Amino acid sequence: MRVTTVDKTESRESARTSIGATLLVITFRVAIILTLIVLVSIGVWVVLVLFGGMVSAGDPLTLIRGWFEAISGH
């Protein structure tokens, strides 16, 4: 009489693959969230700098004129 057995390594490999895939998804999500946080921070900084420039220049047209004068050297 022959007895056949099933290897248990197949279930362990799929479990390891599942854990690896889960860790990869978590890493990807964390990277996306950190990237978005950095982008939003830069955007907020840009808006604040432009607002501060307009306040110190007086109005938006003065800011633009001052920018062109600084670039052209006149």
C-alpha positions as CSV (number, residue, x, y, z in Angstrom):
1,M,0.0,0.0,0.0
2,R,1.3,3.4,-1.0
3,V,0.9,6.5,1.2
4,T,1.2,9.9,-0.4
5,T,2.0,13.0,1.6
6,V,1.8,16.6,0.7
7,D,4.8,18.9,1.3
8,K,4.1,21.6,3.9
9,T,6.6,24.0,2.3
10,E,4.1,25.1,-0.3
11,S,1.9,26.7,2.3
12,R,4.9,28.4,4.0
13,E,6.1,29.8,0.7
14,S,2.7,31.3,-0.1
15,A,2.5,32.7,3.5
16,R,5.9,34.3,3.0
17,T,4.9,35.7,-0.4
18,S,1.8,37.1,1.2
19,I,3.7,38.8,4.0
20,G,6.2,40.2,1.5
21,A,3.5,41.6,-0.7
22,T,1.8,43.1,2.3
23,L,5.0,44.8,3.4
24,L,5.6,46.1,-0.1
25,V,2.1,47.6,-0.2
26,I,2.6,49.2,3.2
27,T,6.0,50.7,2.2
28,F,4.5,52.0,-1.0
29,R,1.6,53.7,0.8
30,V,4.0,55.3,3.4
31,A,6.2,56.6,0.5
32,I,3.2,58.1,-1.2
33,I,2.0,59.8,2.0
34,L,5.4,61.2,2.8
35,T,5.8,62.5,-0.8
36,L,2.4,64.2,-0.6
37,I,3.3,65.8,2.8
38,V,6.5,67.2,1.3
39,L,4.6,68.5,-1.8
40,V,1.9,70.2,0.3
41,S,4.6,71.7,2.6
42,I,6.4,73.2,-0.4
43,G,3.2,74.5,-1.8
44,V,2.2,76.2,1.4
45,W,5.7,77.7,1.7
46,V,5.5,79.1,-1.9
47,V,2.1,80.7,-1.2
48,L,3.4,82.3,2.1
49,V,6.5,83.6,0.4
50,L,4.5,85.2,-2.5
51,F,2.1,86.7,0.0
52,G,4.9,88.1,2.1
53,G,6.5,89.5,-1.1
54,M,3.2,91.2,-2.0
55,V,2.8,92.6,1.4
56,S,6.3,94.1,1.5
57,A,6.0,95.4,-2.1
58,G,2.7,97.0,-1.6
59,D,0.6,95.4,-4.3
60,P,1.0,92.6,-6.9
61,L,2.0,94.9,-9.7
62,T,4.8,96.4,-7.7
63,L,6.0,92.9,-6.9
64,I,6.0,91.9,-10.6
65,R,7.8,95.1,-11.6
66,G,10.4,94.6,-8.8
67,W,10.9,91.0,-10.0
68,F,11.5,92.1,-13.6
69,E,13.9,94.8,-12.4
70,A,15.8,92.3,-10.3
71,I,16.1,89.9,-13.2
72,S,17.0,92.5,-15.9
73,G,19.3,94.5,-13.6
74,H,17.7,97.9,-14.1
